[in-house]
Amino acid sequence: MLNNVKKIMNSDIIYNGGDNMSSYDTFRNQLLENPEVKKEYDSLQPEYDIIKALIEARKQQGLTQKDLSHITGITQADISRIENGTRNPSLAMLKRLADGMGMRLKLEFVKK
């Protein structure tokens, strides 16, 4: 089930509109009606928020993964793994990535 939830979450990041969006949203919403899937989906949200923020920031800066790798010294493969959810970055690595994009990392706790 975890792999199915991760596929949904990855699709949330990749999809940003288009003809298939309506059918995807319907499919996702049907899956999320299952309490077990919803619980797992919600538990992974913070990880995917970080991934989404990294991808959006990198693209806003007009950088490829290779460009960001060159700037930060973090391998392109590691950046790719972070962005596809197969590697959990340390706080220090996230700070390096932010610095490489001329940004600062902001972390906040919010009420549930």
Backbone atoms as SQL, in Angstrom:
CREATE TABLE atoms (id INTEGER PRIMARY KEY, chain TEXT, resi INTEGER, resn TEXT, atom TEXT, x REAL, y REAL, z REAL);
INSERT INTO atoms VALUES
  (1, 'A', 1, 'MET', 'N', 0.820, -1.186, 0.000),
  (2, 'A', 1, 'MET', 'CA', 0.000, 0.000, 0.000),
  (3, 'A', 1, 'MET', 'C', 0.871, 1.260, 0.000),
  (4, 'A', 2, 'LEU', 'N', 2.000, 1.218, 0.720),
  (5, 'A', 2, 'LEU', 'CA', 2.881, 2.378, 0.783),
  (6, 'A', 2, 'LEU', 'C', 3.346, 2.784, -0.610),
  (7, 'A', 3, 'ASN', 'N', 3.685, 1.811, -1.452),
  (8, 'A', 3, 'ASN', 'CA', 4.121, 2.146, -2.815),
  (9, 'A', 3, 'ASN', 'C', 3.006, 2.818, -3.606),
  (10, 'A', 4, 'ASN', 'N', 1.764, 2.380, -3.417),
  (11, 'A', 4, 'ASN', 'CA', 0.638, 3.011, -4.115),
  (12, 'A', 4, 'ASN', 'C', 0.444, 4.450, -3.653),
  (13, 'A', 5, 'VAL', 'N', 0.593, 4.678, -2.361),
  (14, 'A', 5, 'VAL', 'CA', 0.447, 6.031, -1.832),
  (15, 'A', 5, 'VAL', 'C', 1.569, 6.910, -2.365),
  (16, 'A', 6, 'LYS', 'N', 2.796, 6.389, -2.404),
  (17, 'A', 6, 'LYS', 'CA', 3.915, 7.172, -2.938),
  (18, 'A', 6, 'LYS', 'C', 3.690, 7.504, -4.410),
  (19, 'A', 7, 'LYS', 'N', 3.091, 6.589, -5.171),
  (20, 'A', 7, 'LYS', 'CA', 2.781, 6.885, -6.577),
  (21, 'A', 7, 'LYS', 'C', 1.781, 8.034, -6.675),
  (22, 'A', 8, 'ILE', 'N', 0.796, 8.023, -5.805),
  (23, 'A', 8, 'ILE', 'CA', -0.188, 9.108, -5.795),
  (24, 'A', 8, 'ILE', 'C', 0.499, 10.423, -5.478),
  (25, 'A', 9, 'MET', 'N', 1.339, 10.414, -4.444),
  (26, 'A', 9, 'MET', 'CA', 2.007, 11.637, -4.012),
  (27, 'A', 9, 'MET', 'C', 2.938, 12.149, -5.107),
  (28, 'A', 10, 'ASN', 'N', 3.684, 11.250, -5.749),
  (29, 'A', 10, 'ASN', 'CA', 4.563, 11.673, -6.835),
  (30, 'A', 10, 'ASN', 'C', 3.756, 12.260, -7.976),
  (31, 'A', 11, 'SER', 'N', 2.614, 11.680, -8.272),
  (32, 'A', 11, 'SER', 'CA', 1.763, 12.209, -9.332),
  (33, 'A', 11, 'SER', 'C', 1.234, 13.583, -8.970),
  (34, 'A', 12, 'ASP', 'N', 0.976, 13.819, -7.677),
  (35, 'A', 12, 'ASP', 'CA', 0.527, 15.144, -7.236),
  (36, 'A', 12, 'ASP', 'C', 1.563, 16.194, -7.596),
  (37, 'A', 13, 'ILE', 'N', 2.833, 15.845, -7.470),
  (38, 'A', 13, 'ILE', 'CA', 3.907, 16.789, -7.758),
  (39, 'A', 13, 'ILE', 'C', 4.049, 16.989, -9.259),
  (40, 'A', 14, 'ILE', 'N', 3.957, 15.922, -10.021),
  (41, 'A', 14, 'ILE', 'CA', 4.179, 15.973, -11.462),
  (42, 'A', 14, 'ILE', 'C', 3.021, 16.667, -12.179),
  (43, 'A', 15, 'TYR', 'N', 1.789, 16.332, -11.807),
  (44, 'A', 15, 'TYR', 'CA', 0.622, 16.903, -12.473),
  (45, 'A', 15, 'TYR', 'C', 0.486, 18.377, -12.129),
  (46, 'A', 16, 'ASN', 'N', 0.237, 19.184, -13.101),
  (47, 'A', 16, 'ASN', 'CA', -0.057, 20.594, -12.824),
  (48, 'A', 16, 'ASN', 'C', -1.118, 21.097, -13.785),
  (49, 'A', 17, 'GLY', 'N', -2.031, 20.223, -14.135),
  (50, 'A', 17, 'GLY', 'CA', -3.125, 20.611, -15.012),
  (51, 'A', 17, 'GLY', 'C', -3.142, 19.772, -16.266),
  (52, 'A', 18, 'GLY', 'N', -4.055, 20.099, -17.150),
  (53, 'A', 18, 'GLY', 'CA', -4.134, 19.382, -18.405),
  (54, 'A', 18, 'GLY', 'C', -5.386, 18.537, -18.489),
  (55, 'A', 19, 'ASP', 'N', -5.551, 17.882, -19.627),
  (56, 'A', 19, 'ASP', 'CA', -6.752, 17.109, -19.897),
  (57, 'A', 19, 'ASP', 'C', -6.942, 15.936, -18.944),
  (58, 'A', 20, 'ASN', 'N', -5.852, 15.332, -18.487),
  (59, 'A', 20, 'ASN', 'CA', -5.955, 14.158, -17.643),
  (60, 'A', 20, 'ASN', 'C', -6.176, 14.496, -16.173),
  (61, 'A', 21, 'MET', 'N', -6.127, 15.759, -15.821),
  (62, 'A', 21, 'MET', 'CA', -6.198, 16.149, -14.421),
  (63, 'A', 21, 'MET', 'C', -7.514, 15.723, -13.781),
  (64, 'A', 22, 'SER', 'N', -8.632, 15.904, -14.449),
  (65, 'A', 22, 'SER', 'CA', -9.924, 15.577, -13.875),
  (66, 'A', 22, 'SER', 'C', -10.023, 14.096, -13.544),
  (67, 'A', 23, 'SER', 'N', -9.626, 13.223, -14.457),
  (68, 'A', 23, 'SER', 'CA', -9.706, 11.793, -14.198),
  (69, 'A', 23, 'SER', 'C', -8.708, 11.390, -13.120),
  (70, 'A', 24, 'TYR', 'N', -7.555, 12.029, -13.071),
  (71, 'A', 24, 'TYR', 'CA', -6.581, 11.740, -12.022),
  (72, 'A', 24, 'TYR', 'C', -7.146, 12.140, -10.664),
  (73, 'A', 25, 'ASP', 'N', -7.718, 13.345, -10.572),
  (74, 'A', 25, 'ASP', 'CA', -8.292, 13.803, -9.308),
  (75, 'A', 25, 'ASP', 'C', -9.393, 12.861, -8.833),
  (76, 'A', 26, 'THR', 'N', -10.228, 12.412, -9.739),
  (77, 'A', 26, 'THR', 'CA', -11.295, 11.484, -9.393),
  (78, 'A', 26, 'THR', 'C', -10.715, 10.186, -8.854),
  (79, 'A', 27, 'PHE', 'N', -9.711, 9.654, -9.538),
  (80, 'A', 27, 'PHE', 'CA', -9.053, 8.423, -9.115),
  (81, 'A', 27, 'PHE', 'C', -8.431, 8.592, -7.725),
  (82, 'A', 28, 'ARG', 'N', -7.680, 9.690, -7.529),
  (83, 'A', 28, 'ARG', 'CA', -7.029, 9.939, -6.243),
  (84, 'A', 28, 'ARG', 'C', -8.066, 10.059, -5.135),
  (85, 'A', 29, 'ASN', 'N', -9.119, 10.807, -5.389),
  (86, 'A', 29, 'ASN', 'CA', -10.143, 10.996, -4.369),
  (87, 'A', 29, 'ASN', 'C', -10.829, 9.685, -3.997),
  (88, 'A', 30, 'GLN', 'N', -11.024, 8.817, -4.982),
  (89, 'A', 30, 'GLN', 'CA', -11.613, 7.510, -4.691),
  (90, 'A', 30, 'GLN', 'C', -10.678, 6.694, -3.805),
  (91, 'A', 31, 'LEU', 'N', -9.386, 6.704, -4.123),
  (92, 'A', 31, 'LEU', 'CA', -8.426, 5.971, -3.300),
  (93, 'A', 31, 'LEU', 'C', -8.371, 6.523, -1.883),
  (94, 'A', 32, 'LEU', 'N', -8.460, 7.838, -1.756),
  (95, 'A', 32, 'LEU', 'CA', -8.348, 8.463, -0.441),
  (96, 'A', 32, 'LEU', 'C', -9.588, 8.260, 0.421),
  (97, 'A', 33, 'GLU', 'N', -10.649, 7.688, -0.140),
  (98, 'A', 33, 'GLU', 'CA', -11.823, 7.345, 0.655),
  (99, 'A', 33, 'GLU', 'C', -11.519, 6.173, 1.581),
  (100, 'A', 34, 'ASN', 'N', -10.503, 5.377, 1.236),
  (101, 'A', 34, 'ASN', 'CA', -10.070, 4.266, 2.073),
  (102, 'A', 34, 'ASN', 'C', -9.282, 4.853, 3.249),
  (103, 'A', 35, 'PRO', 'N', -9.742, 4.644, 4.488),
  (104, 'A', 35, 'PRO', 'CA', -9.079, 5.248, 5.647),
  (105, 'A', 35, 'PRO', 'C', -7.594, 4.869, 5.781),
  (106, 'A', 36, 'GLU', 'N', -7.228, 3.640, 5.414),
  (107, 'A', 36, 'GLU', 'CA', -5.825, 3.226, 5.502),
  (108, 'A', 36, 'GLU', 'C', -4.966, 3.992, 4.500),
  (109, 'A', 37, 'VAL', 'N', -5.457, 4.150, 3.281),
  (110, 'A', 37, 'VAL', 'CA', -4.729, 4.896, 2.254),
  (111, 'A', 37, 'VAL', 'C', -4.621, 6.355, 2.664),
  (112, 'A', 38, 'LYS', 'N', -5.711, 6.925, 3.161),
  (113, 'A', 38, 'LYS', 'CA', -5.717, 8.329, 3.587),
  (114, 'A', 38, 'LYS', 'C', -4.715, 8.566, 4.712),
  (115, 'A', 39, 'LYS', 'N', -4.660, 7.662, 5.671),
  (116, 'A', 39, 'LYS', 'CA', -3.726, 7.801, 6.795),
  (117, 'A', 39, 'LYS', 'C', -2.281, 7.786, 6.291),
  (118, 'A', 40, 'GLU', 'N', -1.960, 6.870, 5.415),
  (119, 'A', 40, 'GLU', 'CA', -0.604, 6.780, 4.870),
  (120, 'A', 40, 'GLU', 'C', -0.281, 8.005, 4.017),
  (121, 'A', 41, 'TYR', 'N', -1.223, 8.424, 3.206),
  (122, 'A', 41, 'TYR', 'CA', -1.066, 9.606, 2.359),
  (123, 'A', 41, 'TYR', 'C', -0.753, 10.831, 3.218),
  (124, 'A', 42, 'ASP', 'N', -1.532, 11.020, 4.271),
  (125, 'A', 42, 'ASP', 'CA', -1.328, 12.163, 5.159),
  (126, 'A', 42, 'ASP', 'C', 0.010, 12.094, 5.881),
  (127, 'A', 43, 'SER', 'N', 0.435, 10.882, 6.250),
  (128, 'A', 43, 'SER', 'CA', 1.699, 10.755, 6.975),
  (129, 'A', 43, 'SER', 'C', 2.905, 11.097, 6.103),
  (130, 'A', 44, 'LEU', 'N', 2.770, 10.953, 4.800),
  (131, 'A', 44, 'LEU', 'CA', 3.867, 11.247, 3.875),
  (132, 'A', 44, 'LEU', 'C', 3.874, 12.700, 3.399),
  (133, 'A', 45, 'GLN', 'N', 2.844, 13.454, 3.707),
  (134, 'A', 45, 'GLN', 'CA', 2.706, 14.812, 3.191),
  (135, 'A', 45, 'GLN', 'C', 3.912, 15.709, 3.461),
  (136, 'A', 46, 'PRO', 'N', 4.479, 15.723, 4.680),
  (137, 'A', 46, 'PRO', 'CA', 5.631, 16.609, 4.905),
  (138, 'A', 46, 'PRO', 'C', 6.809, 16.323, 3.973),
  (139, 'A', 47, 'GLU', 'N', 7.078, 15.050, 3.715),
  (140, 'A', 47, 'GLU', 'CA', 8.163, 14.701, 2.796),
  (141, 'A', 47, 'GLU', 'C', 7.890, 15.254, 1.403),
  (142, 'A', 48, 'TYR', 'N', 6.660, 15.117, 0.972),
  (143, 'A', 48, 'TYR', 'CA', 6.324, 15.565, -0.376),
  (144, 'A', 48, 'TYR', 'C', 6.214, 17.088, -0.467),
  (145, 'A', 49, 'ASP', 'N', 5.922, 17.743, 0.632),
  (146, 'A', 49, 'ASP', 'CA', 5.963, 19.207, 0.645),
  (147, 'A', 49, 'ASP', 'C', 7.390, 19.697, 0.396),
  (148, 'A', 50, 'ILE', 'N', 8.356, 19.018, 1.007),
  (149, 'A', 50, 'ILE', 'CA', 9.762, 19.382, 0.812),
  (150, 'A', 50, 'ILE', 'C', 10.173, 19.140, -0.634),
  (151, 'A', 51, 'ILE', 'N', 9.798, 18.000, -1.170),
  (152, 'A', 51, 'ILE', 'CA', 10.143, 17.673, -2.559),
  (153, 'A', 51, 'ILE', 'C', 9.553, 18.721, -3.506),
  (154, 'A', 52, 'LYS', 'N', 8.276, 19.015, -3.314),
  (155, 'A', 52, 'LYS', 'CA', 7.601, 19.975, -4.183),
  (156, 'A', 52, 'LYS', 'C', 8.263, 21.350, -4.092),
  (157, 'A', 53, 'ALA', 'N', 8.587, 21.775, -2.870),
  (158, 'A', 53, 'ALA', 'CA', 9.233, 23.081, -2.679),
  (159, 'A', 53, 'ALA', 'C', 10.591, 23.126, -3.365),
  (160, 'A', 54, 'LEU', 'N', 11.364, 22.049, -3.270),
  (161, 'A', 54, 'LEU', 'CA', 12.677, 21.999, -3.910),
  (162, 'A', 54, 'LEU', 'C', 12.542, 22.095, -5.432),
  (163, 'A', 55, 'ILE', 'N', 11.667, 21.303, -5.995),
  (164, 'A', 55, 'ILE', 'CA', 11.486, 21.303, -7.450),
  (165, 'A', 55, 'ILE', 'C', 11.027, 22.674, -7.937),
  (166, 'A', 56, 'GLU', 'N', 10.040, 23.244, -7.247),
  (167, 'A', 56, 'GLU', 'CA', 9.533, 24.558, -7.655),
  (168, 'A', 56, 'GLU', 'C', 10.606, 25.633, -7.546),
  (169, 'A', 57, 'ALA', 'N', 11.385, 25.623, -6.466),
  (170, 'A', 57, 'ALA', 'CA', 12.441, 26.622, -6.283),
  (171, 'A', 57, 'ALA', 'C', 13.514, 26.478, -7.365),
  (172, 'A', 58, 'ARG', 'N', 13.897, 25.250, -7.642),
  (173, 'A', 58, 'ARG', 'CA', 14.928, 25.007, -8.665),
  (174, 'A', 58, 'ARG', 'C', 14.448, 25.495, -10.029),
  (175, 'A', 59, 'LYS', 'N', 13.209, 25.192, -10.359),
  (176, 'A', 59, 'LYS', 'CA', 12.670, 25.612, -11.651),
  (177, 'A', 59, 'LYS', 'C', 12.499, 27.129, -11.730),
  (178, 'A', 60, 'GLN', 'N', 12.095, 27.753, -10.627),
  (179, 'A', 60, 'GLN', 'CA', 11.962, 29.220, -10.609),
  (180, 'A', 60, 'GLN', 'C', 13.306, 29.891, -10.859),
  (181, 'A', 61, 'GLN', 'N', 14.368, 29.252, -10.428),
  (182, 'A', 61, 'GLN', 'CA', 15.707, 29.790, -10.638),
  (183, 'A', 61, 'GLN', 'C', 16.232, 29.453, -12.035),
  (184, 'A', 62, 'GLY', 'N', 15.467, 28.672, -12.786),
  (185, 'A', 62, 'GLY', 'CA', 15.886, 28.275, -14.132),
  (186, 'A', 62, 'GLY', 'C', 17.049, 27.302, -14.120),
  (187, 'A', 63, 'LEU', 'N', 17.126, 26.496, -13.068),
  (188, 'A', 63, 'LEU', 'CA', 18.241, 25.564, -12.924),
  (189, 'A', 63, 'LEU', 'C', 17.809, 24.137, -13.226),
  (190, 'A', 64, 'THR', 'N', 18.682, 23.404, -13.869),
  (191, 'A', 64, 'THR', 'CA', 18.488, 21.969, -14.016),
  (192, 'A', 64, 'THR', 'C', 19.087, 21.295, -12.786),
  (193, 'A', 65, 'GLN', 'N', 18.817, 20.027, -12.629),
  (194, 'A', 65, 'GLN', 'CA', 19.457, 19.286, -11.547),
  (195, 'A', 65, 'GLN', 'C', 20.975, 19.327, -11.705),
  (196, 'A', 66, 'LYS', 'N', 21.438, 19.232, -12.925),
  (197, 'A', 66, 'LYS', 'CA', 22.881, 19.271, -13.189),
  (198, 'A', 66, 'LYS', 'C', 23.468, 20.627, -12.798),
  (199, 'A', 67, 'ASP', 'N', 22.765, 21.713, -13.125),
  (200, 'A', 67, 'ASP', 'CA', 23.222, 23.053, -12.738),
  (201, 'A', 67, 'ASP', 'C', 23.337, 23.159, -11.217),
  (202, 'A', 68, 'LEU', 'N', 22.297, 22.703, -10.529),
  (203, 'A', 68, 'LEU', 'CA', 22.281, 22.784, -9.071),
  (204, 'A', 68, 'LEU', 'C', 23.375, 21.913, -8.472),
  (205, 'A', 69, 'SER', 'N', 23.631, 20.793, -9.086),
  (206, 'A', 69, 'SER', 'CA', 24.708, 19.916, -8.653),
  (207, 'A', 69, 'SER', 'C', 26.054, 20.624, -8.751),
  (208, 'A', 70, 'HIS', 'N', 26.276, 21.286, -9.860),
  (209, 'A', 70, 'HIS', 'CA', 27.531, 22.006, -10.081),
  (210, 'A', 70, 'HIS', 'C', 27.719, 23.109, -9.033),
  (211, 'A', 71, 'ILE', 'N', 26.651, 23.821, -8.720),
  (212, 'A', 71, 'ILE', 'CA', 26.715, 24.928, -7.767),
  (213, 'A', 71, 'ILE', 'C', 26.957, 24.431, -6.342),
  (214, 'A', 72, 'THR', 'N', 26.286, 23.353, -5.973),
  (215, 'A', 72, 'THR', 'CA', 26.290, 22.904, -4.579),
  (216, 'A', 72, 'THR', 'C', 27.317, 21.826, -4.261),
  (217, 'A', 73, 'GLY', 'N', 27.777, 21.113, -5.294),
  (218, 'A', 73, 'GLY', 'CA', 28.668, 19.987, -5.041),
  (219, 'A', 73, 'GLY', 'C', 27.925, 18.722, -4.652),
  (220, 'A', 74, 'ILE', 'N', 26.604, 18.782, -4.646),
  (221, 'A', 74, 'ILE', 'CA', 25.784, 17.599, -4.395),
  (222, 'A', 74, 'ILE', 'C', 25.571, 16.917, -5.736),
  (223, 'A', 75, 'THR', 'N', 25.764, 15.626, -5.798),
  (224, 'A', 75, 'THR', 'CA', 25.680, 14.950, -7.093),
  (225, 'A', 75, 'THR', 'C', 24.287, 15.106, -7.701),
  (226, 'A', 76, 'GLN', 'N', 24.235, 15.132, -9.019),
  (227, 'A', 76, 'GLN', 'CA', 22.956, 15.206, -9.730),
  (228, 'A', 76, 'GLN', 'C', 22.112, 13.989, -9.367),
  (229, 'A', 77, 'ALA', 'N', 22.752, 12.843, -9.209),
  (230, 'A', 77, 'ALA', 'CA', 22.019, 11.625, -8.845),
  (231, 'A', 77, 'ALA', 'C', 21.338, 11.796, -7.489),
  (232, 'A', 78, 'ASP', 'N', 22.033, 12.405, -6.521),
  (233, 'A', 78, 'ASP', 'CA', 21.421, 12.630, -5.210),
  (234, 'A', 78, 'ASP', 'C', 20.259, 13.627, -5.300),
  (235, 'A', 79, 'ILE', 'N', 20.430, 14.671, -6.087),
  (236, 'A', 79, 'ILE', 'CA', 19.336, 15.642, -6.264),
  (237, 'A', 79, 'ILE', 'C', 18.136, 14.946, -6.895),
  (238, 'A', 80, 'SER', 'N', 18.379, 14.105, -7.877),
  (239, 'A', 80, 'SER', 'CA', 17.306, 13.353, -8.519),
  (240, 'A', 80, 'SER', 'C', 16.609, 12.439, -7.508),
  (241, 'A', 81, 'ARG', 'N', 17.380, 11.750, -6.681),
  (242, 'A', 81, 'ARG', 'CA', 16.796, 10.855, -5.671),
  (243, 'A', 81, 'ARG', 'C', 15.947, 11.633, -4.665),
  (244, 'A', 82, 'ILE', 'N', 16.412, 12.807, -4.277),
  (245, 'A', 82, 'ILE', 'CA', 15.623, 13.639, -3.359),
  (246, 'A', 82, 'ILE', 'C', 14.314, 14.022, -4.030),
  (247, 'A', 83, 'GLU', 'N', 14.403, 14.471, -5.281),
  (248, 'A', 83, 'GLU', 'CA', 13.212, 14.944, -5.990),
  (249, 'A', 83, 'GLU', 'C', 12.235, 13.828, -6.318),
  (250, 'A', 84, 'ASN', 'N', 12.716, 12.588, -6.455),
  (251, 'A', 84, 'ASN', 'CA', 11.764, 11.511, -6.747),
  (252, 'A', 84, 'ASN', 'C', 11.364, 10.736, -5.496),
  (253, 'A', 85, 'GLY', 'N', 11.832, 11.198, -4.333),
  (254, 'A', 85, 'GLY', 'CA', 11.380, 10.625, -3.075),
  (255, 'A', 85, 'GLY', 'C', 12.077, 9.375, -2.617),
  (256, 'A', 86, 'THR', 'N', 13.196, 9.020, -3.246),
  (257, 'A', 86, 'THR', 'CA', 13.906, 7.814, -2.833),
  (258, 'A', 86, 'THR', 'C', 15.090, 8.110, -1.916),
  (259, 'A', 87, 'ARG', 'N', 15.320, 9.368, -1.604),
  (260, 'A', 87, 'ARG', 'CA', 16.376, 9.755, -0.657),
  (261, 'A', 87, 'ARG', 'C', 15.843, 10.860, 0.231),
  (262, 'A', 88, 'ASN', 'N', 16.022, 10.676, 1.523),
  (263, 'A', 88, 'ASN', 'CA', 15.631, 11.716, 2.477),
  (264, 'A', 88, 'ASN', 'C', 16.841, 12.577, 2.775),
  (265, 'A', 89, 'PRO', 'N', 16.792, 13.842, 2.408),
  (266, 'A', 89, 'PRO', 'CA', 17.943, 14.720, 2.630),
  (267, 'A', 89, 'PRO', 'C', 18.064, 15.129, 4.090),
  (268, 'A', 90, 'SER', 'N', 19.284, 15.375, 4.506),
  (269, 'A', 90, 'SER', 'CA', 19.501, 15.918, 5.845),
  (270, 'A', 90, 'SER', 'C', 19.157, 17.403, 5.824),
  (271, 'A', 91, 'LEU', 'N', 19.017, 17.974, 6.991),
  (272, 'A', 91, 'LEU', 'CA', 18.770, 19.400, 7.097),
  (273, 'A', 91, 'LEU', 'C', 19.944, 20.179, 6.500),
  (274, 'A', 92, 'ALA', 'N', 21.160, 19.697, 6.744),
  (275, 'A', 92, 'ALA', 'CA', 22.347, 20.356, 6.198),
  (276, 'A', 92, 'ALA', 'C', 22.324, 20.345, 4.664),
  (277, 'A', 93, 'MET', 'N', 21.877, 19.243, 4.071),
  (278, 'A', 93, 'MET', 'CA', 21.818, 19.162, 2.608),
  (279, 'A', 93, 'MET', 'C', 20.756, 20.119, 2.066),
  (280, 'A', 94, 'LEU', 'N', 19.620, 20.198, 2.728),
  (281, 'A', 94, 'LEU', 'CA', 18.579, 21.128, 2.292),
  (282, 'A', 94, 'LEU', 'C', 19.070, 22.566, 2.370),
  (283, 'A', 95, 'LYS', 'N', 19.831, 22.883, 3.407),
  (284, 'A', 95, 'LYS', 'CA', 20.392, 24.225, 3.533),
  (285, 'A', 95, 'LYS', 'C', 21.384, 24.505, 2.407),
  (286, 'A', 96, 'ARG', 'N', 22.192, 23.511, 2.043),
  (287, 'A', 96, 'ARG', 'CA', 23.133, 23.673, 0.922),
  (288, 'A', 96, 'ARG', 'C', 22.399, 23.912, -0.384),
  (289, 'A', 97, 'LEU', 'N', 21.323, 23.155, -0.595),
  (290, 'A', 97, 'LEU', 'CA', 20.532, 23.322, -1.815),
  (291, 'A', 97, 'LEU', 'C', 19.913, 24.722, -1.862),
  (292, 'A', 98, 'ALA', 'N', 19.355, 25.157, -0.749),
  (293, 'A', 98, 'ALA', 'CA', 18.761, 26.493, -0.696),
  (294, 'A', 98, 'ALA', 'C', 19.818, 27.555, -0.964),
  (295, 'A', 99, 'ASP', 'N', 20.954, 27.432, -0.334),
  (296, 'A', 99, 'ASP', 'CA', 22.042, 28.393, -0.525),
  (297, 'A', 99, 'ASP', 'C', 22.480, 28.425, -1.987),
  (298, 'A', 100, 'GLY', 'N', 22.562, 27.269, -2.603),
  (299, 'A', 100, 'GLY', 'CA', 22.956, 27.186, -4.006),
  (300, 'A', 100, 'GLY', 'C', 21.984, 27.877, -4.946),
  (301, 'A', 101, 'MET', 'N', 20.734, 28.015, -4.490),
  (302, 'A', 101, 'MET', 'CA', 19.723, 28.700, -5.298),
  (303, 'A', 101, 'MET', 'C', 19.556, 30.149, -4.861),
  (304, 'A', 102, 'GLY', 'N', 20.448, 30.611, -3.975),
  (305, 'A', 102, 'GLY', 'CA', 20.354, 31.989, -3.494),
  (306, 'A', 102, 'GLY', 'C', 19.178, 32.200, -2.575),
  (307, 'A', 103, 'MET', 'N', 18.809, 31.159, -1.852),
  (308, 'A', 103, 'MET', 'CA', 17.657, 31.207, -0.961),
  (309, 'A', 103, 'MET', 'C', 18.079, 30.768, 0.429),
  (310, 'A', 104, 'ARG', 'N', 17.180, 30.946, 1.370),
  (311, 'A', 104, 'ARG', 'CA', 17.404, 30.400, 2.702),
  (312, 'A', 104, 'ARG', 'C', 16.303, 29.396, 2.978),
  (313, 'A', 105, 'LEU', 'N', 16.617, 28.424, 3.789),
  (314, 'A', 105, 'LEU', 'CA', 15.650, 27.390, 4.145),
  (315, 'A', 105, 'LEU', 'C', 14.807, 27.885, 5.306),
  (316, 'A', 106, 'LYS', 'N', 13.495, 27.742, 5.193),
  (317, 'A', 106, 'LYS', 'CA', 12.581, 28.122, 6.275),
  (318, 'A', 106, 'LYS', 'C', 11.772, 26.900, 6.644),
  (319, 'A', 107, 'LEU', 'N', 11.801, 26.568, 7.907),
  (320, 'A', 107, 'LEU', 'CA', 11.061, 25.425, 8.419),
  (321, 'A', 107, 'LEU', 'C', 10.077, 25.941, 9.455),
  (322, 'A', 108, 'GLU', 'N', 8.843, 25.453, 9.422),
  (323, 'A', 108, 'GLU', 'CA', 7.878, 25.903, 10.407),
  (324, 'A', 108, 'GLU', 'C', 6.996, 24.756, 10.849),
  (325, 'A', 109, 'PHE', 'N', 6.533, 24.873, 12.069),
  (326, 'A', 109, 'PHE', 'CA', 5.581, 23.922, 12.602),
  (327, 'A', 109, 'PHE', 'C', 4.207, 24.581, 12.578),
  (328, 'A', 110, 'VAL', 'N', 3.223, 23.846, 12.110),
  (329, 'A', 110, 'VAL', 'CA', 1.864, 24.383, 12.022),
  (330, 'A', 110, 'VAL', 'C', 0.897, 23.438, 12.751),
  (331, 'A', 111, 'LYS', 'N', -0.183, 23.986, 13.266),
  (332, 'A', 111, 'LYS', 'CA', -1.183, 23.171, 13.951),
  (333, 'A', 111, 'LYS', 'C', -1.804, 22.176, 12.988),
  (334, 'A', 112, 'LYS', 'N', -2.142, 21.025, 13.507),
  (335, 'A', 112, 'LYS', 'CA', -2.829, 20.003, 12.708),
  (336, 'A', 112, 'LYS', 'C', -4.256, 20.413, 12.472);
